[in-house]
Amino acid sequence: MNLSLLRWCSTSCLAALLAACGGGGNDSPAAGPADAHGPTTVCTPTIEQFDALRINTSEAQVIDTMGCDGRRIYESSSGGVMRHALDWGRQGGGPYLMANFENGVLYDVTATDLTGVGTAACLPTRVAVSQLRDGMTVDEVFRIVGCPGQTLSVNRTVAGASVLVSWGLDDQGPFLTAYFLGGRLAETTAMRL
């Protein structure tokens, strides 16, 4: 596992844990009321904002792009490197975006539910899944499966962009997830086909 992926996994897991437990020093005036999905921020992230964010830009530029300060969900310091994350929206329900910073510079951004698209309009089949090959484009996979999937998350790091897409419901019936890295299929997981 490369260092960038390991750092993203450990940072994202820590941020999610702290957010779920209410940790991370959430004294930001941008934080809104808590509900079933946890605290929310004043501004709701959009796909246009996500698309406008660039790795290696300053925290001030990210905040300007997002239109509000966001909510600080964690911070840490190790070996002279200061890390922290800001988030916008509702983690676990509705549009959500988390930006991770090192020494005030964006190194990772993850978003979920920005498109407002619900579940996919079709279910995966054994025949379709058997035709999927690593390296296929998003459009090729959508054509083979029979419809666009539901975008679960989008991530952009210094290593590149990744997208996780699903078809079906993960707790019942046919289910497929496709992980795209750099716009190409990198991994699939299928169940109950």
Backbone as CSV, one residue per row, in Angstrom:
resi,resn,N_x,N_y,N_z,CA_x,CA_y,CA_z,C_x,C_y,C_z
1,MET,0.865,-1.177,0.000,0.000,0.000,0.000,0.900,1.225,0.000
2,ASN,0.642,2.184,-0.897,1.513,3.345,-0.930,1.219,4.282,0.230
3,LEU,2.198,5.137,0.556,2.103,6.025,1.717,0.926,6.985,1.595
4,SER,0.665,7.497,0.397,-0.448,8.427,0.201,-1.785,7.769,0.530
5,LEU,-1.990,6.533,0.050,-3.234,5.816,0.328,-3.358,5.507,1.805
6,LEU,-2.253,5.080,2.444,-2.271,4.789,3.872,-2.609,6.042,4.665
7,ARG,-2.005,7.173,4.292,-2.277,8.428,4.991,-3.741,8.821,4.816
8,TRP,-4.288,8.686,3.578,-5.690,9.025,3.356,-6.595,8.140,4.197
9,CYS,-6.334,6.826,4.197,-7.179,5.899,4.958,-7.151,6.228,6.438
10,SER,-5.958,6.447,7.001,-5.880,6.715,8.433,-6.502,8.064,8.768
11,THR,-6.296,9.065,7.940,-6.865,10.389,8.186,-8.378,10.367,8.046
12,SER,-8.886,9.750,6.990,-10.327,9.711,6.768,-11.037,8.917,7.846
13,CYS,-10.447,7.787,8.258,-11.060,6.983,9.320,-11.078,7.752,10.631
14,LEU,-9.958,8.430,10.960,-9.907,9.219,12.185,-10.926,10.349,12.136
15,ALA,-11.014,11.031,11.007,-11.960,12.139,10.877,-13.392,11.650,11.028
16,ALA,-13.713,10.527,10.392,-15.072,9.991,10.501,-15.385,9.581,11.934
17,LEU,-14.407,8.961,12.619,-14.618,8.561,14.007,-14.829,9.773,14.893
18,LEU,-13.987,10.781,14.743,-14.139,11.981,15.557,-15.461,12.682,15.280
19,ALA,-15.860,12.753,14.023,-17.130,13.401,13.679,-18.300,12.633,14.274
20,ALA,-18.243,11.305,14.206,-19.337,10.488,14.737,-19.445,10.607,16.246
21,CYS,-18.301,10.812,16.905,-18.310,10.898,18.372,-18.467,12.329,18.852
22,GLY,-18.545,13.274,17.938,-18.684,14.671,18.329,-17.367,15.298,18.714
23,GLY,-16.245,14.662,18.417,-14.927,15.162,18.789,-14.399,16.125,17.764
24,GLY,-13.163,16.540,18.001,-12.488,17.381,17.029,-12.603,18.854,17.294
25,GLY,-13.124,19.257,18.447,-13.160,20.670,18.786,-14.106,21.464,17.935
26,ASN,-15.329,21.038,17.793,-16.297,21.707,16.942,-16.842,22.958,17.609
27,ASP,-16.030,24.014,17.647,-16.470,25.289,18.198,-16.749,26.294,17.095
28,SER,-16.743,25.843,15.854,-16.904,26.726,14.711,-18.312,27.301,14.660
29,PRO,-18.434,28.619,14.431,-19.766,29.198,14.303,-20.485,28.719,13.052
30,ALA,-19.772,28.054,12.135,-20.411,27.563,10.921,-21.193,26.282,11.173
31,ALA,-20.995,25.677,12.343,-21.683,24.423,12.624,-23.143,24.674,12.932
32,GLY,-23.987,23.853,12.360,-25.426,23.972,12.582,-25.903,22.955,13.590
33,PRO,-27.209,22.791,13.733,-27.758,21.882,14.718,-27.514,20.423,14.356
34,ALA,-27.458,19.601,15.393,-27.301,18.166,15.172,-28.653,17.563,14.818
35,ASP,-28.634,16.481,14.030,-29.840,15.726,13.742,-29.447,14.256,13.682
36,ALA,-30.265,13.419,13.091,-29.990,11.983,13.044,-28.688,11.665,12.322
37,HIS,-28.203,12.558,11.482,-26.983,12.326,10.726,-25.816,13.110,11.295
38,GLY,-25.941,13.701,12.458,-24.870,14.464,13.072,-24.978,15.937,12.720
39,PRO,-24.000,16.724,13.216,-24.019,18.165,12.947,-23.924,18.450,11.451
40,THR,-24.434,19.582,11.061,-24.366,20.006,9.672,-23.736,21.389,9.620
41,THR,-23.261,21.809,8.490,-22.704,23.143,8.345,-23.707,24.028,7.618
42,VAL,-23.454,25.318,7.672,-24.375,26.292,7.112,-24.512,26.140,5.599
43,CYS,-23.421,25.933,4.903,-23.512,25.805,3.450,-23.454,24.338,3.037
44,THR,-24.175,24.018,1.982,-24.251,22.647,1.474,-23.318,22.526,0.277
45,PRO,-22.425,21.523,0.275,-21.483,21.385,-0.841,-22.184,20.959,-2.125
46,THR,-21.606,21.359,-3.249,-22.149,21.016,-4.562,-21.070,20.331,-5.400
47,ILE,-21.474,19.680,-6.448,-20.526,19.050,-7.359,-19.655,20.106,-8.043
48,GLU,-20.200,21.282,-8.285,-19.429,22.365,-8.910,-18.298,22.819,-7.982
49,GLN,-18.580,22.900,-6.683,-17.537,23.276,-5.732,-16.452,22.203,-5.681
50,PHE,-16.874,20.932,-5.625,-15.893,19.844,-5.612,-15.005,19.917,-6.848
51,ASP,-15.609,20.114,-8.013,-14.852,20.187,-9.265,-13.871,21.359,-9.278
52,ALA,-14.210,22.433,-8.554,-13.350,23.621,-8.535,-12.164,23.479,-7.574
53,LEU,-12.225,22.540,-6.644,-11.140,22.369,-5.677,-9.929,21.717,-6.325
54,ARG,-8.757,22.213,-5.983,-7.514,21.678,-6.531,-6.583,21.288,-5.389
55,ILE,-5.961,20.120,-5.524,-4.969,19.675,-4.563,-3.821,20.683,-4.554
56,ASN,-3.198,20.873,-3.392,-2.079,21.799,-3.180,-2.497,23.264,-3.180
57,THR,-3.794,23.545,-2.944,-4.219,24.936,-2.770,-4.347,25.217,-1.272
58,SER,-4.383,26.475,-0.925,-4.414,26.865,0.480,-5.801,26.657,1.096
59,GLU,-5.819,26.568,2.415,-7.088,26.443,3.131,-7.987,27.645,2.841
60,ALA,-7.405,28.825,2.779,-8.197,30.031,2.487,-8.877,29.927,1.122
61,GLN,-8.186,29.388,0.124,-8.774,29.223,-1.205,-9.916,28.202,-1.172
62,VAL,-9.749,27.124,-0.414,-10.801,26.115,-0.286,-12.034,26.730,0.361
63,ILE,-11.842,27.467,1.460,-12.958,28.105,2.157,-13.664,29.092,1.231
64,ASP,-12.892,29.839,0.456,-13.485,30.778,-0.497,-14.327,30.036,-1.540
65,THR,-13.823,28.920,-2.043,-14.556,28.120,-3.032,-15.843,27.558,-2.437
66,MET,-15.776,27.111,-1.180,-16.931,26.491,-0.531,-17.978,27.523,-0.102
67,GLY,-17.596,28.750,0.130,-18.552,29.793,0.487,-18.817,29.936,1.970
68,CYS,-18.215,29.097,2.815,-18.293,29.255,4.273,-17.132,28.496,4.897
69,ASP,-16.903,28.727,6.192,-15.730,28.175,6.871,-15.717,26.662,7.003
70,GLY,-16.864,26.034,7.026,-16.896,24.602,7.277,-16.740,24.308,8.757
71,ARG,-16.660,23.046,9.075,-16.576,22.602,10.464,-15.264,21.852,10.640
72,ARG,-14.458,22.251,11.618,-13.191,21.566,11.884,-13.519,20.274,12.621
73,ILE,-13.173,19.128,12.015,-13.553,17.861,12.623,-12.394,17.132,13.283
74,TYR,-11.178,17.505,12.986,-10.037,16.962,13.715,-8.811,17.792,13.422
75,GLU,-7.812,17.643,14.290,-6.504,18.221,14.037,-5.474,17.382,14.771
76,SER,-4.282,17.319,14.191,-3.197,16.562,14.802,-1.872,17.185,14.394
77,SER,-0.846,16.841,15.147,0.491,17.326,14.861,1.470,16.191,15.117
78,SER,2.381,15.993,14.179,3.390,14.958,14.331,4.599,15.313,13.496
79,GLY,5.766,15.321,14.119,6.996,15.581,13.381,7.009,16.911,12.657
80,GLY,6.381,17.923,13.220,6.347,19.237,12.596,5.305,19.394,11.511
81,VAL,4.505,18.355,11.274,3.447,18.428,10.264,2.109,18.608,10.977
82,MET,1.428,19.686,10.652,0.111,19.967,11.224,-0.941,19.470,10.234
83,ARG,-1.855,18.627,10.716,-2.934,18.124,9.873,-4.266,18.486,10.507
84,HIS,-5.223,18.783,9.661,-6.592,18.987,10.140,-7.547,18.779,8.972
85,ALA,-8.825,18.640,9.317,-9.846,18.460,8.284,-11.008,19.394,8.558
86,LEU,-11.594,19.868,7.478,-12.828,20.643,7.529,-13.874,19.854,6.754
87,ASP,-15.135,19.974,7.185,-16.189,19.338,6.402,-17.369,20.271,6.229
88,TRP,-18.167,19.958,5.214,-19.358,20.712,4.865,-20.468,19.715,4.587
89,GLY,-21.682,20.035,5.021,-22.821,19.156,4.768,-23.029,18.166,5.883
90,ARG,-23.706,17.066,5.563,-24.058,16.052,6.556,-23.374,14.734,6.250
91,GLN,-22.532,14.300,7.151,-21.894,12.997,6.975,-22.942,11.921,7.211
92,GLY,-23.128,11.026,6.240,-24.073,9.930,6.397,-25.463,10.225,5.868
93,GLY,-25.709,11.403,5.313,-27.023,11.699,4.747,-27.038,13.042,4.068
94,GLY,-27.189,13.038,2.765,-27.201,14.284,2.005,-25.806,14.662,1.548
95,PRO,-25.683,15.762,0.816,-24.392,16.186,0.293,-23.367,16.379,1.415
96,TYR,-22.157,15.864,1.207,-21.105,15.946,2.224,-19.757,16.050,1.532
97,LEU,-18.874,16.894,2.072,-17.530,17.053,1.542,-16.567,17.223,2.704
98,MET,-15.443,16.504,2.663,-14.401,16.628,3.681,-13.085,16.954,2.995
99,ALA,-12.400,17.986,3.491,-11.111,18.404,2.952,-10.041,18.229,4.021
100,ASN,-8.955,17.533,3.674,-7.837,17.309,4.593,-6.674,18.206,4.206
101,PHE,-6.053,18.804,5.228,-4.962,19.750,5.014,-3.710,19.318,5.758
102,GLU,-2.550,19.563,5.146,-1.259,19.440,5.804,-0.598,20.798,5.744
103,ASN,-0.262,21.325,6.926,0.358,22.649,7.027,-0.399,23.690,6.209
104,GLY,-1.734,23.630,6.267,-2.590,24.624,5.626,-2.800,24.439,4.136
105,VAL,-2.345,23.298,3.581,-2.453,23.042,2.144,-3.309,21.792,1.923
106,LEU,-4.259,21.875,0.999,-5.154,20.766,0.692,-4.377,19.605,0.081
107,TYR,-4.515,18.402,0.698,-3.881,17.225,0.102,-4.873,16.123,-0.221
108,ASP,-6.123,16.240,0.222,-7.106,15.190,-0.023,-8.499,15.790,0.152
109,VAL,-9.413,15.457,-0.755,-10.800,15.890,-0.626,-11.698,14.727,-1.031
110,THR,-12.718,14.476,-0.201,-13.649,13.383,-0.432,-15.064,13.943,-0.385
111,ALA,-15.920,13.472,-1.289,-17.300,13.950,-1.325,-18.251,12.786,-1.537
112,THR,-19.439,12.904,-0.966,-20.501,11.920,-1.183,-21.813,12.645,-1.431
113,ASP,-22.686,12.014,-2.184,-24.052,12.481,-2.438,-24.141,13.893,-3.012
114,LEU,-23.152,14.316,-3.794,-23.198,15.668,-4.356,-24.105,15.769,-5.569
115,THR,-24.356,14.659,-6.231,-25.143,14.717,-7.455,-26.637,14.630,-7.202
116,GLY,-27.024,14.186,-6.013,-28.441,14.039,-5.712,-29.071,12.850,-6.401
117,VAL,-28.253,11.981,-6.987,-28.765,10.811,-7.691,-29.037,9.709,-6.685
118,GLY,-30.199,9.101,-6.745,-30.540,8.005,-5.853,-29.940,6.711,-6.348
119,THR,-30.598,5.623,-6.069,-30.087,4.329,-6.503,-30.127,4.226,-8.019
120,ALA,-29.302,3.334,-8.550,-29.236,3.145,-9.996,-30.575,2.634,-10.529
121,ALA,-30.849,2.926,-11.793,-32.122,2.561,-12.415,-32.168,1.106,-12.865
122,CYS,-31.056,0.398,-12.758,-31.027,-1.005,-13.171,-30.253,-1.824,-12.144
123,LEU,-30.411,-3.135,-12.206,-29.694,-4.030,-11.306,-28.601,-4.756,-12.082
124,PRO,-27.490,-5.051,-11.436,-26.414,-5.762,-12.125,-26.792,-7.224,-12.359
125,THR,-26.240,-7.787,-13.414,-26.461,-9.202,-13.723,-25.118,-9.925,-13.769
126,ARG,-25.164,-11.233,-13.635,-23.947,-12.053,-13.705,-23.283,-11.882,-15.081
127,VAL,-24.095,-11.839,-16.130,-23.557,-11.689,-17.491,-22.827,-10.359,-17.630
128,ALA,-23.443,-9.278,-17.171,-22.813,-7.959,-17.273,-21.500,-7.919,-16.488
129,VAL,-21.526,-8.404,-15.269,-20.326,-8.365,-14.430,-19.197,-9.186,-15.053
130,SER,-19.527,-10.298,-15.691,-18.500,-11.135,-16.314,-17.802,-10.419,-17.480
131,GLN,-18.424,-9.381,-18.040,-17.851,-8.639,-19.161,-16.974,-7.469,-18.711
132,LEU,-17.015,-7.122,-17.431,-16.242,-5.979,-16.940,-14.770,-6.340,-16.832
133,ARG,-13.905,-5.427,-17.254,-12.459,-5.639,-17.222,-11.774,-4.406,-16.635
134,ASP,-10.732,-4.649,-15.838,-9.926,-3.541,-15.330,-9.473,-2.674,-16.487
135,GLY,-9.474,-1.366,-16.278,-9.028,-0.425,-17.299,-10.149,0.160,-18.136
136,MET,-11.380,-0.398,-18.019,-12.509,0.166,-18.772,-12.840,1.563,-18.253
137,THR,-13.385,2.399,-19.141,-13.815,3.739,-18.737,-15.149,3.658,-17.997
138,VAL,-15.503,4.744,-17.339,-16.789,4.829,-16.638,-17.935,4.592,-17.623
139,ASP,-17.882,5.233,-18.781,-18.947,5.083,-19.784,-19.067,3.646,-20.278
140,GLU,-17.941,2.967,-20.470,-17.977,1.572,-20.906,-18.670,0.690,-19.862
141,VAL,-18.344,0.924,-18.600,-18.967,0.138,-17.529,-20.463,0.429,-17.466
142,PHE,-20.858,1.693,-17.541,-22.284,2.048,-17.513,-23.032,1.369,-18.661
143,ARG,-22.422,1.339,-19.851,-23.057,0.715,-21.011,-23.243,-0.785,-20.779
144,ILE,-22.239,-1.455,-20.263,-22.314,-2.900,-20.043,-23.333,-3.240,-18.955
145,VAL,-23.321,-2.492,-17.855,-24.258,-2.773,-16.758,-25.682,-2.407,-17.170
146,GLY,-25.839,-1.391,-18.018,-27.163,-1.036,-18.523,-27.689,0.310,-18.081
147,CYS,-26.986,0.977,-17.162,-27.398,2.312,-16.707,-26.274,2.912,-15.867
148,PRO,-26.304,4.240,-15.670,-25.344,4.848,-14.746,-25.624,4.345,-13.324
149,GLY,-24.582,4.138,-12.575,-24.748,3.726,-11.182,-24.921,4.912,-10.267
150,GLN,-25.070,4.620,-8.985,-25.153,5.662,-7.959,-23.739,5.974,-7.503
151,THR,-23.339,7.237,-7.598,-22.014,7.637,-7.141,-22.021,7.697,-5.621
152,LEU,-21.257,6.800,-4.995,-21.193,6.752,-3.540,-20.202,7.762,-2.991
153,SER,-19.035,7.857,-3.621,-18.049,8.826,-3.162,-17.100,9.183,-4.290
154,VAL,-16.533,10.371,-4.158,-15.537,10.875,-5.094,-14.373,11.355,-4.241
155,ASN,-13.160,11.026,-4.632,-11.988,11.395,-3.847,-10.912,11.919,-4.778
156,ARG,-10.263,12.981,-4.354,-9.158,13.541,-5.132,-7.981,13.721,-4.180
157,THR,-6.832,13.142,-4.529,-5.623,13.264,-3.726,-4.465,13.641,-4.626
158,VAL,-3.288,13.781,-4.020,-2.102,14.063,-4.825,-1.817,12.900,-5.768
159,ALA,-2.323,11.697,-5.444,-2.112,10.516,-6.288,-3.095,10.437,-7.450
160,GLY,-4.166,11.224,-7.435,-5.151,11.188,-8.513,-6.565,11.147,-7.981
161,ALA,-7.528,10.980,-8.888,-8.942,10.981,-8.516,-9.487,9.561,-8.517
162,SER,-10.436,9.312,-7.605,-11.103,8.013,-7.579,-12.597,8.227,-7.368
163,VAL,-13.393,7.275,-7.876,-14.844,7.330,-7.758,-15.339,5.933,-7.397
164,LEU,-16.284,5.847,-6.464,-16.912,4.584,-6.105,-18.377,4.663,-6.521
165,VAL,-18.808,3.711,-7.362,-20.154,3.698,-7.927,-20.813,2.371,-7.570
166,SER,-22.148,2.386,-7.334,-22.833,1.131,-7.013,-24.121,0.970,-7.812
167,TRP,-24.553,-0.290,-7.903,-25.842,-0.664,-8.488,-26.492,-1.643,-7.527
168,GLY,-27.788,-1.500,-7.289,-28.507,-2.388,-6.382,-28.412,-1.920,-4.938
169,LEU,-28.960,-2.712,-4.039,-28.924,-2.411,-2.612,-27.975,-3.371,-1.931
170,ASP,-27.088,-2.850,-1.077,-26.061,-3.713,-0.503,-26.586,-4.719,0.524
171,ASP,-27.836,-4.603,0.951,-28.357,-5.544,1.948,-29.387,-6.519,1.385
172,GLN,-29.723,-6.393,0.101,-30.697,-7.306,-0.494,-30.581,-7.290,-2.017
173,GLY,-30.801,-8.428,-2.642,-30.789,-8.511,-4.099,-29.407,-8.329,-4.697
174,PRO,-29.334,-8.293,-6.036,-28.056,-8.133,-6.727,-27.390,-6.808,-6.340
175,PHE,-26.081,-6.842,-6.187,-25.343,-5.645,-5.782,-23.975,-5.638,-6.448
176,LEU,-23.559,-4.471,-6.929,-22.264,-4.307,-7.577,-21.674,-2.965,-7.180
177,THR,-20.389,-2.952,-6.835,-19.665,-1.692,-6.688,-18.510,-1.709,-7.677
178,ALA,-18.224,-0.558,-8.222,-17.099,-0.391,-9.143,-16.258,0.775,-8.651
179,TYR,-14.980,0.525,-8.506,-14.028,1.536,-8.051,-13.204,1.985,-9.249
180,PHE,-13.271,3.284,-9.553,-12.539,3.852,-10.682,-11.399,4.714,-10.163
181,LEU,-10.237,4.544,-10.728,-9.066,5.344,-10.387,-8.569,5.995,-11.672
182,GLY,-8.511,7.316,-11.665,-8.103,8.021,-12.873,-9.037,7.803,-14.044
183,GLY,-10.333,7.586,-13.763,-11.328,7.397,-14.813,-11.380,5.999,-15.394
184,ARG,-10.606,5.068,-14.822,-10.555,3.686,-15.323,-10.939,2.708,-14.218
185,LEU,-11.630,1.640,-14.599,-12.058,0.625,-13.640,-10.846,-0.040,-13.015
186,ALA,-10.805,-0.040,-11.685,-9.686,-0.642,-10.961,-10.100,-1.862,-10.169
187,GLU,-11.384,-1.910,-9.744,-11.827,-3.021,-8.910,-13.357,-3.100,-8.918
188,THR,-13.876,-4.315,-8.865,-15.325,-4.497,-8.707,-15.589,-5.490,-7.577
189,THR,-16.744,-5.332,-6.958,-17.233,-6.280,-5.955,-18.682,-6.548,-6.285
190,ALA,-19.035,-7.819,-6.438,-20.412,-8.192,-6.777,-20.924,-9.209,-5.764
191,MET,-22.216,-9.099,-5.448,-22.855,-10.040,-4.517,-24.245,-10.402,-5.020
192,ARG,-24.658,-11.603,-4.725,-26.011,-12.102,-4.970,-26.465,-11.933,-6.425
193,LEU,-25.617,-12.254,-7.365,-25.985,-12.132,-8.786,-26.714,-13.363,-9.257
